[in-house]
Amino acid sequence: MRIDKWLSSVNVVKRRTVAQDMVKSGVVYLNGVQAKPSKDVKVGDRIRIDYLKGSKHYEVLQIPTTKTIPKSKKEEYVKEL
C-alpha cells in the first residue's frame, strides 16, 4: 500500500490529499529515508512525520484491506512510538 494512502487509511491524517502534500513537502520519512508518495509500506516499517512542534514516530503493525478503518481499531494497525 502506498504511504500516502496508508497514512489516511489508519487515521494518522484526516485526508489523503493532506497525506500527499505532507509527503511531497518532505516531512514524512520511511525507515529514516525521506519518502516519496508512491513508496510502499510494509509491516514493521517505521514512519517519522516532522511537524512544526516536533516529530511523531509510528510503526506499521498491519496493512488495512479496506479504504478506511474505524478509529477504535487504529491500535491494531499502527503503534505510536
PyRosetta script that sets phi, psi and omega in degrees:
from pyrosetta import init, pose_from_sequence

init()
pose = pose_from_sequence("MRIDKWLSSVNVVKRRTVAQDMVKSGVVYLNGVQAKPSKDVKVGDRIRIDYLKGSKHYEVLQIPTTKTIPKSKKEEYVKEL")
pose.set_psi(1, 139.2)
pose.set_omega(1, 178.7)
pose.set_phi(2, -63.6)
pose.set_psi(2, 148.3)
pose.set_omega(2, -175.8)
pose.set_phi(3, -64.2)
pose.set_psi(3, -38.4)
pose.set_omega(3, 179.8)
pose.set_phi(4, -67.2)
pose.set_psi(4, -37.9)
pose.set_omega(4, 178.1)
pose.set_phi(5, -69.4)
pose.set_psi(5, -38.9)
pose.set_omega(5, 179.4)
pose.set_phi(6, -64.2)
pose.set_psi(6, -43.4)
pose.set_omega(6, -179.9)
pose.set_phi(7, -58.6)
pose.set_psi(7, -39.6)
pose.set_omega(7, 179.7)
pose.set_phi(8, -80.2)
pose.set_psi(8, -33.0)
pose.set_omega(8, -178.4)
pose.set_phi(9, -66.2)
pose.set_psi(9, -38.2)
pose.set_omega(9, -177.2)
pose.set_phi(10, -95.9)
pose.set_psi(10, 14.5)
pose.set_omega(10, 173.1)
pose.set_phi(11, 65.2)
pose.set_psi(11, 32.7)
pose.set_omega(11, 171.6)
pose.set_phi(12, -77.1)
pose.set_psi(12, -41.4)
pose.set_omega(12, 171.7)
pose.set_phi(13, -123.0)
pose.set_psi(13, 158.6)
pose.set_omega(13, -172.5)
pose.set_phi(14, -75.1)
pose.set_psi(14, -39.0)
pose.set_omega(14, -175.8)
pose.set_phi(15, -129.8)
pose.set_psi(15, 151.5)
pose.set_omega(15, 180.0)
pose.set_phi(16, -66.6)
pose.set_psi(16, -34.0)
pose.set_omega(16, 179.0)
pose.set_phi(17, -64.0)
pose.set_psi(17, -35.0)
pose.set_omega(17, 176.2)
pose.set_phi(18, -65.9)
pose.set_psi(18, -42.6)
pose.set_omega(18, 178.4)
pose.set_phi(19, -62.6)
pose.set_psi(19, -42.3)
pose.set_omega(19, 178.3)
pose.set_phi(20, -61.9)
pose.set_psi(20, -43.1)
pose.set_omega(20, 178.7)
pose.set_phi(21, -63.6)
pose.set_psi(21, -39.8)
pose.set_omega(21, 179.1)
pose.set_phi(22, -63.9)
pose.set_psi(22, -43.1)
pose.set_omega(22, -179.8)
pose.set_phi(23, -66.7)
pose.set_psi(23, -42.9)
pose.set_omega(23, -179.7)
pose.set_phi(24, -65.0)
pose.set_psi(24, -33.1)
pose.set_omega(24, -178.7)
pose.set_phi(25, -81.4)
pose.set_psi(25, -5.5)
pose.set_omega(25, 171.6)
pose.set_phi(26, 87.5)
pose.set_psi(26, 24.8)
pose.set_omega(26, 179.9)
pose.set_phi(27, -102.6)
pose.set_psi(27, -0.2)
pose.set_omega(27, -179.9)
pose.set_phi(28, -109.1)
pose.set_psi(28, 129.0)
pose.set_omega(28, -179.9)
pose.set_phi(29, -121.7)
pose.set_psi(29, 136.4)
pose.set_omega(29, 178.6)
pose.set_phi(30, -115.3)
pose.set_psi(30, 113.7)
pose.set_omega(30, -177.2)
pose.set_phi(31, 54.8)
pose.set_psi(31, 40.4)
pose.set_omega(31, 176.5)
pose.set_phi(32, 84.0)
pose.set_psi(32, -1.8)
pose.set_omega(32, -179.1)
pose.set_phi(33, -114.5)
pose.set_psi(33, 136.6)
pose.set_omega(33, 179.1)
pose.set_phi(34, -58.2)
pose.set_psi(34, 127.9)
pose.set_omega(34, -173.0)
pose.set_phi(35, -87.4)
pose.set_psi(35, 150.5)
pose.set_omega(35, 171.5)
pose.set_phi(36, -104.5)
pose.set_psi(36, 154.7)
pose.set_omega(36, -175.8)
pose.set_phi(37, -57.5)
pose.set_psi(37, -28.7)
pose.set_omega(37, -176.1)
pose.set_phi(38, -90.0)
pose.set_psi(38, 1.3)
pose.set_omega(38, -177.4)
pose.set_phi(39, -67.4)
pose.set_psi(39, 133.1)
pose.set_omega(39, -179.4)
pose.set_phi(40, -84.3)
pose.set_psi(40, 143.5)
pose.set_omega(40, 178.5)
pose.set_phi(41, -102.9)
pose.set_psi(41, 138.1)
pose.set_omega(41, 178.4)
pose.set_phi(42, -124.5)
pose.set_psi(42, 161.9)
pose.set_omega(42, 178.0)
pose.set_phi(43, -61.4)
pose.set_psi(43, 132.6)
pose.set_omega(43, 179.7)
pose.set_phi(44, 97.6)
pose.set_psi(44, -11.5)
pose.set_omega(44, 178.8)
pose.set_phi(45, -68.1)
pose.set_psi(45, 151.0)
pose.set_omega(45, 176.9)
pose.set_phi(46, -112.5)
pose.set_psi(46, 132.2)
pose.set_omega(46, -177.4)
pose.set_phi(47, -118.9)
pose.set_psi(47, 134.0)
pose.set_omega(47, 175.5)
pose.set_phi(48, -120.3)
pose.set_psi(48, 132.3)
pose.set_omega(48, 176.5)
pose.set_phi(49, -119.1)
pose.set_psi(49, 122.1)
pose.set_omega(49, 179.4)
pose.set_phi(50, -93.2)
pose.set_psi(50, 109.3)
pose.set_omega(50, 174.9)
pose.set_phi(51, -94.0)
pose.set_psi(51, 172.3)
pose.set_omega(51, 178.9)
pose.set_phi(52, -65.4)
pose.set_psi(52, -32.7)
pose.set_omega(52, -177.4)
pose.set_phi(53, -96.1)
pose.set_psi(53, 11.4)
pose.set_omega(53, -179.7)
pose.set_phi(54, 138.8)
pose.set_psi(54, -174.9)
pose.set_omega(54, -178.2)
pose.set_phi(55, -120.6)
pose.set_psi(55, 154.6)
pose.set_omega(55, 176.4)
pose.set_phi(56, -121.2)
pose.set_psi(56, 143.0)
pose.set_omega(56, -178.2)
pose.set_phi(57, -117.0)
pose.set_psi(57, 137.6)
pose.set_omega(57, -179.2)
pose.set_phi(58, -132.5)
pose.set_psi(58, 153.2)
pose.set_omega(58, 173.0)
pose.set_phi(59, -121.9)
pose.set_psi(59, 135.1)
pose.set_omega(59, -179.6)
pose.set_phi(60, -80.9)
pose.set_psi(60, 120.2)
pose.set_omega(60, 178.8)
pose.set_phi(61, -99.4)
pose.set_psi(61, -36.8)
pose.set_omega(61, 179.5)
pose.set_phi(62, -147.9)
pose.set_psi(62, 159.9)
pose.set_omega(62, 173.9)
pose.set_phi(63, -105.4)
pose.set_psi(63, 121.2)
pose.set_omega(63, -179.5)
pose.set_phi(64, -68.0)
pose.set_psi(64, 146.3)
pose.set_omega(64, 178.4)
pose.set_phi(65, -95.8)
pose.set_psi(65, -12.7)
pose.set_omega(65, 178.8)
pose.set_phi(66, -108.5)
pose.set_psi(66, 170.6)
pose.set_omega(66, -177.6)
pose.set_phi(67, -63.5)
pose.set_psi(67, -43.7)
pose.set_omega(67, 176.9)
pose.set_phi(68, -137.7)
pose.set_psi(68, 159.0)
pose.set_omega(68, 176.9)
pose.set_phi(69, -118.4)
pose.set_psi(69, 157.4)
pose.set_omega(69, 175.5)
pose.set_phi(70, -65.9)
pose.set_psi(70, 146.2)
pose.set_omega(70, -179.1)
pose.set_phi(71, -61.4)
pose.set_psi(71, -26.8)
pose.set_omega(71, 179.7)
pose.set_phi(72, -69.3)
pose.set_psi(72, -19.7)
pose.set_omega(72, -179.0)
pose.set_phi(73, -102.2)
pose.set_psi(73, 10.5)
pose.set_omega(73, -176.7)
pose.set_phi(74, -59.1)
pose.set_psi(74, -36.1)
pose.set_omega(74, -177.1)
pose.set_phi(75, -65.2)
pose.set_psi(75, -20.7)
pose.set_omega(75, 178.4)
pose.set_phi(76, -76.3)
pose.set_psi(76, -22.0)
pose.set_omega(76, -173.6)
pose.set_phi(77, -107.0)
pose.set_psi(77, -28.7)
pose.set_omega(77, -176.4)
pose.set_phi(78, -142.4)
pose.set_psi(78, 142.5)
pose.set_omega(78, 176.0)
pose.set_phi(79, -120.4)
pose.set_psi(79, 126.4)
pose.set_omega(79, 177.7)
pose.set_phi(80, -84.6)
pose.set_psi(80, 128.5)
pose.set_omega(80, -177.4)
pose.set_phi(81, -97.4)
pose.dump_pdb("model.pdb")
